[in-house]
Structure formats: structure tokens, C-alpha cells
Amino acid sequence: MIDFRSDTVTRPTSAMRHAMSVADVGDDVYGDDPTVNELEQWAAKRHGFESALFCSSGTQANLLSLMAHCERGDEYLCGQQAHNYKFEGGGAAVLGSIQPQPIENEKDGTICFNKLAAAIKPDDFHFARTRLLSLENTINGKVLPLAYLAKAREFADKHDLKLHLDGARVYNAAAALDVDITEISQHFDSMTICLSKGLGAPIGSLVLGDKAFIEKTRRWRKVLGGGMRQAGILAAAAKIALTEHTKRLSDDHDNAKYLAEQLNQIDGFSVNIQHVETNMLFAKVEEKINQDQLVKSLKEQGILLTGGQPMRLVTHLDITRQDIDTFIKALKLAIA
Ligand SMILES: *Cc1c(COP(=O)(O)O)cnc(C)c1O
């Protein structure tokens, strides 16, 4: 299968499978899993935080972070397009009694500081207490500029807010900017990382923050039923994702640009190459193309796409240059 639907579809490599099979394990709820402990300690240090928590998914990592930063009746500021507002089932409101205050994202994925400032509620019992600004990087494949992150830190300090990064794909941002991950993480009180997207682990996300914050997330993780037992089996693959697979993300970015160029050669498809910053591209597909039929016919040939307007295509560990050529050839035939 050549699967362009998401970078979550990657399969664990044989090195991961091997590491999983020989991992030392224990009961992580007791704090007894040496592989989880090692991953958490290593990850905290690597990203410039005091402490880390390994958990099951990016959604859980974000929810734990929101619940650790905010109490019942507090609110968080975020983008209208933020994953932790729009795509996580309203978890912070449902399970944390935390009110989201979304603000329209600008075209480049940033949120305007004037609009954010206007949304901060006065200290008055009529209002929810504004506690947190949550950013996302990358957001829909776009990279937030480092200067914007520095300004966000100043803004948060000025308004006495905590600053969280949904960094599901933060390593893609670091690769696109060609900077060490700490150039990004240094600005934040907390950060999450998905290990099961472009980094290729089968399962798992990290929450990073100071010690007191991570202890709160550990408590909420248990409350939410997310305490795992011999999770070292997963942490072993996660460690390889972080040590071996971060450097190759620029290959995915190059492949996404290549894919965009190829699609632009095809009648009925257009991609703005300028907007292809990482491993994700959005193609405008003309009405004359029957997307349902196209998706079905390509699926029969082992090529998976998600239809849509625009159509999102994602490159990853399991997509090579040759796979892209195979896809483009099949696409040309299908359209003809
Ligand atoms: C995928 C994603 C998440 C959630 O991760 P899951 O592991 O799918 O729960 C959170 N934030 C962003 C930006 C994502 O892309």
C-alpha cells in the first residue's frame, strides 16, 4: 500500500520491533518500568524540561496538559483551527470543565496578539479565568516562525498566562527551520510530541514540563484510565523514533515538494508550492474530476488517498520518491 492519508499510518521498523522484543519492562503505574523511566528522563533533558510523561496518544497528551494547567472554570486561548479545540471531541470542556476561547488563525497559522489580548477576560466573577495560551506547531503543515514564538513567550509573561505547545509535529517544524528542537521548546511551559506520526513509532506521545506540572498530568492520566503497565514495550520503539527518525524528516519535506510539483503537471490539480513547508500538501481539485471514483480506483491499485476540497496528501517514513512516481503514473491513467 502507498498511503498518503496521514503520517500516522507508518509501520514500526524492524529495529523498533527488535527493541520492543528485548525491552526491559515493569509496571509503569508503580513507576517500575525501566524503559519508560529512561525514555521520560532522556526526553525531558533532550527538550530542556525538568520532567516528562509517556502516554498513549496526542489527544491524551493535550488533554492532560490542559487539565494540569487549568482548573474547573478556567479557560485557554487557542487557534480556531487548533487540534486541541477542533479535533479532540471537546475533551477539555467535556472532562476538564475548561472553556476554550478560540481565535481565528492567520493564514500562516499564527494567532494575532491584539486579538488574543482582546479575548483575555478581566478578573471578575462574571468571566472564566484566562490561564493559558495554547499554540500548535506545525499547524496544517505550516511552521510558526521562531520570532513569533519569542513574542508569544513575552505575551504570555505580560498577561500572566502559561504557554503550551501542541507539538504533535514539532520535529517537522525544527527540520523545516533547520534548528535544534530546543530552539522551539525553550519558549514553552509545556509541550507535547506525537511519536506515532512522522517519527514512526506505533503508539505514544510525550508531555514535557516542570516537575509539579508533570506530576499533575500523571495523576490525570490515571484518572482518565491511561495508566499503562508494561509500557516499556512501547517506549522502546518511541526512543528509536526520537533518536533515529528525526533527522530524516527533511526527506519527507523534499518528497512533499516533489509530489506538489508532479501534481501541478496534472490537469485538474493545483498546489501552491510556496505553501508546502513540511510533509503536508493541499491540492485544489477541479470539479470535473470525480474524486469518489478516483479514490476508489486508486485504492484498487494499492494507493490510498482521502478525498476533499482541498485534498490533503501527507508524506512519511513509508513513502519513497518511487512511490510518488508510481502514484503519479496511476493518477494520470485514472484521469485519462
Ligand atoms: C494528530 C494530532 C494530535 C492528536 O494525536 P493523536 O495521537 O491522533 O491523538 C494532536 N495535535 C495535532 C496537531 C495533531 O496533528
The ligand as a MOL file (V3000), in Angstrom:
LIG
                    3D

  0  0  0     0  0            999 V3000
M  V30 BEGIN CTAB
M  V30 COUNTS 15 15 0 0 0
M  V30 BEGIN ATOM
M  V30 1 C -2.6160 14.1140 15.4830 0
M  V30 2 C -2.5770 15.3400 16.2950 0
M  V30 3 C -2.9460 15.3120 17.6400 0
M  V30 4 C -3.5450 14.0910 18.3070 0
M  V30 5 O -2.8020 12.9720 18.2250 0
M  V30 6 P -3.4690 11.5120 18.3330 0
M  V30 7 O -2.2890 10.6770 18.6670 0
M  V30 8 O -4.0730 11.2390 16.9950 0
M  V30 9 O -4.4740 11.5450 19.4160 0
M  V30 10 C -2.8250 16.4740 18.3580 0
M  V30 11 N -2.3900 17.6130 17.7900 0
M  V30 12 C -2.0350 17.6740 16.4930 0
M  V30 13 C -1.5500 18.9660 15.9310 0
M  V30 14 C -2.1290 16.5450 15.6990 0
M  V30 15 O -1.7960 16.6130 14.4100 0
M  V30 END ATOM
M  V30 BEGIN BOND
M  V30 1 1 1 2
M  V30 2 1 2 3
M  V30 3 2 2 14
M  V30 4 1 3 4
M  V30 5 2 3 10
M  V30 6 1 4 5
M  V30 7 1 5 6
M  V30 8 2 6 7
M  V30 9 1 6 8
M  V30 10 1 6 9
M  V30 11 1 10 11
M  V30 12 2 11 12
M  V30 13 1 12 13
M  V30 14 1 12 14
M  V30 15 1 14 15
M  V30 END BOND
M  V30 END CTAB
M  END
